[in-house]
Amino acid sequence: MTQSARTKVKCQDPGDGSGDVIVELPPDILKELSLAVGDRLSIELVDSTIVLRPIREPNPE
């Protein structure tokens, strides 16, 4: 995926001790990047910027 979008969001702790983070992305960003609620994302720090990338599961054939 070569698409990118920039926005500010709040990260939330789900409070279940999992170490997961909930990130609420605006609907326009979800649409632009072909993401849906519940998609899994990787998180990485690149040059002082947090970068989220979708984790795509291979399509079973």
Biopython code that builds the backbone (N, CA, C, O; Angstrom):
import numpy as np
from Bio.PDB.StructureBuilder import StructureBuilder

atoms = [
    (1, "MET", "N", (0.849, -1.174, 0.000)),
    (1, "MET", "CA", (0.000, 0.000, 0.000)),
    (1, "MET", "C", (0.888, 1.228, 0.000)),
    (1, "MET", "O", (1.762, 1.366, 0.856)),
    (2, "THR", "N", (0.674, 2.103, -0.936)),
    (2, "THR", "CA", (1.478, 3.315, -1.018)),
    (2, "THR", "C", (0.680, 4.543, -0.617)),
    (2, "THR", "O", (1.226, 5.645, -0.580)),
    (3, "GLN", "N", (-0.599, 4.377, -0.316)),
    (3, "GLN", "CA", (-1.415, 5.503, 0.104)),
    (3, "GLN", "C", (-0.985, 5.962, 1.487)),
    (3, "GLN", "O", (-0.506, 5.171, 2.300)),
    (4, "SER", "N", (-1.163, 7.245, 1.738)),
    (4, "SER", "CA", (-0.913, 7.740, 3.085)),
    (4, "SER", "C", (-1.864, 8.885, 3.372)),
    (4, "SER", "O", (-2.365, 9.545, 2.461)),
    (5, "ALA", "N", (-2.098, 9.104, 4.638)),
    (5, "ALA", "CA", (-2.939, 10.204, 5.091)),
    (5, "ALA", "C", (-2.416, 10.623, 6.450)),
    (5, "ALA", "O", (-1.864, 9.810, 7.192)),
    (6, "ARG", "N", (-2.588, 11.869, 6.766)),
    (6, "ARG", "CA", (-2.093, 12.389, 8.030)),
    (6, "ARG", "C", (-3.251, 12.990, 8.809)),
    (6, "ARG", "O", (-4.051, 13.760, 8.276)),
    (7, "THR", "N", (-3.323, 12.618, 10.084)),
    (7, "THR", "CA", (-4.359, 13.152, 10.952)),
    (7, "THR", "C", (-3.898, 13.015, 12.398)),
    (7, "THR", "O", (-2.937, 12.299, 12.678)),
    (8, "LYS", "N", (-4.566, 13.686, 13.301)),
    (8, "LYS", "CA", (-4.288, 13.540, 14.730)),
    (8, "LYS", "C", (-5.440, 12.773, 15.345)),
    (8, "LYS", "O", (-6.606, 13.050, 15.065)),
    (9, "VAL", "N", (-5.099, 11.793, 16.197)),
    (9, "VAL", "CA", (-6.109, 10.976, 16.859)),
    (9, "VAL", "C", (-5.705, 10.764, 18.307)),
    (9, "VAL", "O", (-4.565, 11.029, 18.689)),
    (10, "LYS", "N", (-6.638, 10.286, 19.105)),
    (10, "LYS", "CA", (-6.356, 9.911, 20.483)),
    (10, "LYS", "C", (-6.260, 8.399, 20.548)),
    (10, "LYS", "O", (-7.092, 7.694, 19.978)),
    (11, "CYS", "N", (-5.248, 7.899, 21.242)),
    (11, "CYS", "CA", (-5.096, 6.465, 21.484)),
    (11, "CYS", "C", (-5.705, 6.159, 22.843)),
    (11, "CYS", "O", (-5.509, 6.894, 23.810)),
    (12, "GLN", "N", (-6.450, 5.056, 22.897)),
    (12, "GLN", "CA", (-7.115, 4.678, 24.144)),
    (12, "GLN", "C", (-6.670, 3.293, 24.582)),
    (12, "GLN", "O", (-6.495, 2.399, 23.755)),
    (13, "ASP", "N", (-6.492, 3.121, 25.862)),
    (13, "ASP", "CA", (-6.190, 1.822, 26.458)),
    (13, "ASP", "C", (-7.521, 1.120, 26.678)),
    (13, "ASP", "O", (-8.404, 1.671, 27.335)),
    (14, "PRO", "N", (-7.686, -0.104, 26.134)),
    (14, "PRO", "CA", (-8.958, -0.791, 26.331)),
    (14, "PRO", "C", (-9.204, -1.214, 27.781)),
    (14, "PRO", "O", (-10.314, -1.612, 28.133)),
    (15, "GLY", "N", (-8.161, -1.127, 28.626)),
    (15, "GLY", "CA", (-8.335, -1.421, 30.040)),
    (15, "GLY", "C", (-8.436, -2.896, 30.364)),
    (15, "GLY", "O", (-8.891, -3.269, 31.445)),
    (16, "ASP", "N", (-8.010, -3.752, 29.420)),
    (16, "ASP", "CA", (-8.113, -5.189, 29.664)),
    (16, "ASP", "C", (-6.762, -5.852, 29.929)),
    (16, "ASP", "O", (-6.677, -7.076, 30.026)),
    (17, "GLY", "N", (-5.700, -5.038, 30.048)),
    (17, "GLY", "CA", (-4.380, -5.569, 30.337)),
    (17, "GLY", "C", (-3.694, -6.236, 29.156)),
    (17, "GLY", "O", (-2.642, -6.854, 29.321)),
    (18, "SER", "N", (-4.277, -6.120, 27.960)),
    (18, "SER", "CA", (-3.732, -6.795, 26.777)),
    (18, "SER", "C", (-2.522, -6.090, 26.185)),
    (18, "SER", "O", (-1.738, -6.706, 25.463)),
    (19, "GLY", "N", (-2.361, -4.802, 26.482)),
    (19, "GLY", "CA", (-1.305, -4.023, 25.846)),
    (19, "GLY", "C", (-1.746, -3.466, 24.501)),
    (19, "GLY", "O", (-0.979, -2.763, 23.843)),
    (20, "ASP", "N", (-2.975, -3.771, 24.082)),
    (20, "ASP", "CA", (-3.519, -3.241, 22.832)),
    (20, "ASP", "C", (-3.830, -1.758, 22.989)),
    (20, "ASP", "O", (-3.902, -1.239, 24.103)),
    (21, "VAL", "N", (-4.011, -1.091, 21.865)),
    (21, "VAL", "CA", (-4.377, 0.323, 21.848)),
    (21, "VAL", "C", (-5.558, 0.481, 20.898)),
    (21, "VAL", "O", (-5.564, -0.098, 19.812)),
    (22, "ILE", "N", (-6.541, 1.250, 21.295)),
    (22, "ILE", "CA", (-7.670, 1.563, 20.424)),
    (22, "ILE", "C", (-7.407, 2.935, 19.820)),
    (22, "ILE", "O", (-7.174, 3.912, 20.532)),
    (23, "VAL", "N", (-7.450, 2.989, 18.482)),
    (23, "VAL", "CA", (-7.248, 4.240, 17.758)),
    (23, "VAL", "C", (-8.504, 4.492, 16.934)),
    (23, "VAL", "O", (-8.836, 3.699, 16.052)),
    (24, "GLU", "N", (-9.202, 5.586, 17.213)),
    (24, "GLU", "CA", (-10.402, 5.922, 16.454)),
    (24, "GLU", "C", (-10.009, 6.820, 15.288)),
    (24, "GLU", "O", (-9.680, 7.992, 15.470)),
    (25, "LEU", "N", (-10.049, 6.246, 14.083)),
    (25, "LEU", "CA", (-9.711, 7.006, 12.883)),
    (25, "LEU", "C", (-10.983, 7.616, 12.303)),
    (25, "LEU", "O", (-12.038, 6.982, 12.311)),
    (26, "PRO", "N", (-10.886, 8.840, 11.802)),
    (26, "PRO", "CA", (-12.062, 9.487, 11.211)),
    (26, "PRO", "C", (-12.558, 8.704, 9.989)),
    (26, "PRO", "O", (-11.758, 8.089, 9.284)),
    (27, "PRO", "N", (-13.875, 8.724, 9.735)),
    (27, "PRO", "CA", (-14.449, 7.979, 8.609)),
    (27, "PRO", "C", (-13.800, 8.294, 7.260)),
    (27, "PRO", "O", (-13.637, 7.396, 6.434)),
    (28, "ASP", "N", (-13.429, 9.551, 7.025)),
    (28, "ASP", "CA", (-12.817, 9.896, 5.732)),
    (28, "ASP", "C", (-11.457, 9.222, 5.560)),
    (28, "ASP", "O", (-11.091, 8.850, 4.445)),
    (29, "ILE", "N", (-10.713, 9.062, 6.640)),
    (29, "ILE", "CA", (-9.409, 8.380, 6.581)),
    (29, "ILE", "C", (-9.630, 6.883, 6.332)),
    (29, "ILE", "O", (-8.925, 6.278, 5.525)),
    (30, "LEU", "N", (-10.612, 6.285, 7.029)),
    (30, "LEU", "CA", (-10.921, 4.879, 6.816)),
    (30, "LEU", "C", (-11.245, 4.618, 5.344)),
    (30, "LEU", "O", (-10.743, 3.666, 4.747)),
    (31, "LYS", "N", (-12.083, 5.468, 4.774)),
    (31, "LYS", "CA", (-12.484, 5.296, 3.377)),
    (31, "LYS", "C", (-11.293, 5.485, 2.443)),
    (31, "LYS", "O", (-11.092, 4.686, 1.528)),
    (32, "GLU", "N", (-10.509, 6.527, 2.663)),
    (32, "GLU", "CA", (-9.368, 6.843, 1.800)),
    (32, "GLU", "C", (-8.345, 5.703, 1.774)),
    (32, "GLU", "O", (-7.735, 5.437, 0.739)),
    (33, "LEU", "N", (-8.162, 5.035, 2.912)),
    (33, "LEU", "CA", (-7.155, 3.976, 2.999)),
    (33, "LEU", "C", (-7.755, 2.570, 2.911)),
    (33, "LEU", "O", (-7.065, 1.580, 3.157)),
    (34, "SER", "N", (-9.038, 2.487, 2.562)),
    (34, "SER", "CA", (-9.737, 1.199, 2.435)),
    (34, "SER", "C", (-9.642, 0.372, 3.715)),
    (34, "SER", "O", (-9.366, -0.827, 3.674)),
    (35, "LEU", "N", (-9.874, 1.030, 4.850)),
    (35, "LEU", "CA", (-9.869, 0.365, 6.149)),
    (35, "LEU", "C", (-11.294, 0.273, 6.670)),
    (35, "LEU", "O", (-12.167, 1.043, 6.269)),
    (36, "ALA", "N", (-11.518, -0.680, 7.570)),
    (36, "ALA", "CA", (-12.830, -0.833, 8.184)),
    (36, "ALA", "C", (-12.649, -0.939, 9.691)),
    (36, "ALA", "O", (-11.571, -1.283, 10.174)),
    (37, "VAL", "N", (-13.708, -0.641, 10.425)),
    (37, "VAL", "CA", (-13.678, -0.782, 11.875)),
    (37, "VAL", "C", (-13.317, -2.226, 12.191)),
    (37, "VAL", "O", (-13.908, -3.155, 11.641)),
    (38, "GLY", "N", (-12.344, -2.410, 13.077)),
    (38, "GLY", "CA", (-11.914, -3.739, 13.478)),
    (38, "GLY", "C", (-10.677, -4.228, 12.750)),
    (38, "GLY", "O", (-10.097, -5.238, 13.147)),
    (39, "ASP", "N", (-10.247, -3.528, 11.672)),
    (39, "ASP", "CA", (-9.011, -3.925, 10.992)),
    (39, "ASP", "C", (-7.842, -3.819, 11.961)),
    (39, "ASP", "O", (-7.822, -2.957, 12.839)),
    (40, "ARG", "N", (-6.871, -4.709, 11.787)),
    (40, "ARG", "CA", (-5.677, -4.687, 12.627)),
    (40, "ARG", "C", (-4.612, -3.844, 11.949)),
    (40, "ARG", "O", (-4.439, -3.906, 10.732)),
    (41, "LEU", "N", (-3.892, -3.047, 12.754)),
    (41, "LEU", "CA", (-2.838, -2.175, 12.245)),
    (41, "LEU", "C", (-1.545, -2.419, 12.996)),
    (41, "LEU", "O", (-1.560, -2.718, 14.190)),
    (42, "SER", "N", (-0.428, -2.292, 12.298)),
    (42, "SER", "CA", (0.866, -2.292, 12.984)),
    (42, "SER", "C", (1.170, -0.845, 13.341)),
    (42, "SER", "O", (0.661, 0.079, 12.706)),
    (43, "ILE", "N", (1.992, -0.653, 14.350)),
    (43, "ILE", "CA", (2.352, 0.690, 14.796)),
    (43, "ILE", "C", (3.870, 0.779, 14.873)),
    (43, "ILE", "O", (4.532, -0.122, 15.389)),
    (44, "GLU", "N", (4.409, 1.874, 14.353)),
    (44, "GLU", "CA", (5.861, 2.049, 14.281)),
    (44, "GLU", "C", (6.181, 3.534, 14.454)),
    (44, "GLU", "O", (5.421, 4.391, 14.004)),
    (45, "LEU", "N", (7.283, 3.831, 15.092)),
    (45, "LEU", "CA", (7.748, 5.211, 15.239)),
    (45, "LEU", "C", (8.807, 5.475, 14.173)),
    (45, "LEU", "O", (9.857, 4.832, 14.162)),
    (46, "VAL", "N", (8.527, 6.428, 13.270)),
    (46, "VAL", "CA", (9.435, 6.765, 12.175)),
    (46, "VAL", "C", (9.677, 8.271, 12.212)),
    (46, "VAL", "O", (8.752, 9.057, 12.003)),
    (47, "ASP", "N", (10.911, 8.671, 12.476)),
    (47, "ASP", "CA", (11.263, 10.104, 12.514)),
    (47, "ASP", "C", (10.286, 10.912, 13.357)),
    (47, "ASP", "O", (9.775, 11.936, 12.903)),
    (48, "SER", "N", (10.023, 10.465, 14.571)),
    (48, "SER", "CA", (9.145, 11.147, 15.531)),
    (48, "SER", "C", (7.677, 11.167, 15.107)),
    (48, "SER", "O", (6.891, 11.943, 15.649)),
    (49, "THR", "N", (7.302, 10.330, 14.152)),
    (49, "THR", "CA", (5.917, 10.227, 13.703)),
    (49, "THR", "C", (5.450, 8.792, 13.911)),
    (49, "THR", "O", (6.165, 7.848, 13.576)),
    (50, "ILE", "N", (4.259, 8.631, 14.460)),
    (50, "ILE", "CA", (3.690, 7.301, 14.615)),
    (50, "ILE", "C", (3.059, 6.909, 13.291)),
    (50, "ILE", "O", (2.214, 7.628, 12.757)),
    (51, "VAL", "N", (3.477, 5.756, 12.762)),
    (51, "VAL", "CA", (2.988, 5.272, 11.476)),
    (51, "VAL", "C", (2.161, 4.015, 11.710)),
    (51, "VAL", "O", (2.640, 3.049, 12.303)),
    (52, "LEU", "N", (0.917, 4.035, 11.240)),
    (52, "LEU", "CA", (0.030, 2.882, 11.318)),
    (52, "LEU", "C", (-0.071, 2.275, 9.926)),
    (52, "LEU", "O", (-0.258, 2.984, 8.938)),
    (53, "ARG", "N", (0.055, 0.941, 9.861)),
    (53, "ARG", "CA", (-0.082, 0.237, 8.595)),
    (53, "ARG", "C", (-1.035, -0.927, 8.791)),
    (53, "ARG", "O", (-0.986, -1.602, 9.820)),
    (54, "PRO", "N", (-1.909, -1.173, 7.807)),
    (54, "PRO", "CA", (-2.830, -2.309, 7.940)),
    (54, "PRO", "C", (-2.085, -3.631, 7.910)),
    (54, "PRO", "O", (-1.109, -3.795, 7.177)),
    (55, "ILE", "N", (-2.555, -4.566, 8.711)),
    (55, "ILE", "CA", (-2.039, -5.938, 8.678)),
    (55, "ILE", "C", (-3.018, -6.717, 7.841)),
    (55, "ILE", "O", (-4.127, -7.012, 8.285)),
    (56, "ARG", "N", (-2.617, -7.052, 6.633)),
    (56, "ARG", "CA", (-3.500, -7.748, 5.695)),
    (56, "ARG", "C", (-3.236, -9.246, 5.766)),
    (56, "ARG", "O", (-2.101, -9.700, 5.625)),
    (57, "GLU", "N", (-4.292, -9.992, 5.984)),
    (57, "GLU", "CA", (-4.213, -11.449, 6.001)),
    (57, "GLU", "C", (-4.234, -11.930, 4.551)),
    (57, "GLU", "O", (-4.961, -11.376, 3.727)),
    (58, "PRO", "N", (-3.433, -12.967, 4.230)),
    (58, "PRO", "CA", (-3.462, -13.494, 2.862)),
    (58, "PRO", "C", (-4.837, -14.067, 2.542)),
    (58, "PRO", "O", (-5.490, -14.662, 3.399)),
    (59, "ASN", "N", (-5.266, -13.879, 1.295)),
    (59, "ASN", "CA", (-6.548, -14.411, 0.859)),
    (59, "ASN", "C", (-6.451, -15.916, 0.649)),
    (59, "ASN", "O", (-5.636, -16.370, -0.154)),
    (60, "PRO", "N", (-7.262, -16.695, 1.349)),
    (60, "PRO", "CA", (-7.225, -18.148, 1.133)),
    (60, "PRO", "C", (-7.841, -18.473, -0.224)),
    (60, "PRO", "O", (-8.866, -17.909, -0.606)),
    (61, "GLU", "N", (-7.210, -19.377, -0.932)),
    (61, "GLU", "CA", (-7.747, -19.743, -2.251)),
    (61, "GLU", "C", (-8.122, -21.187, -2.287)),
    (61, "GLU", "O", (-8.592, -21.677, -3.314)),
]
sb = StructureBuilder()
sb.init_structure("model")
sb.init_model(0)
sb.init_chain("A")
sb.init_seg("    ")
for serial, (resi, resn, name, xyz) in enumerate(atoms, 1):
    if name == "N":
        sb.init_residue(resn, " ", resi, " ")
    sb.init_atom(name, np.array(xyz, "f"), 0.0, 1.0, " ", f" {name:<3s}", serial, name[0])
structure = sb.get_structure()
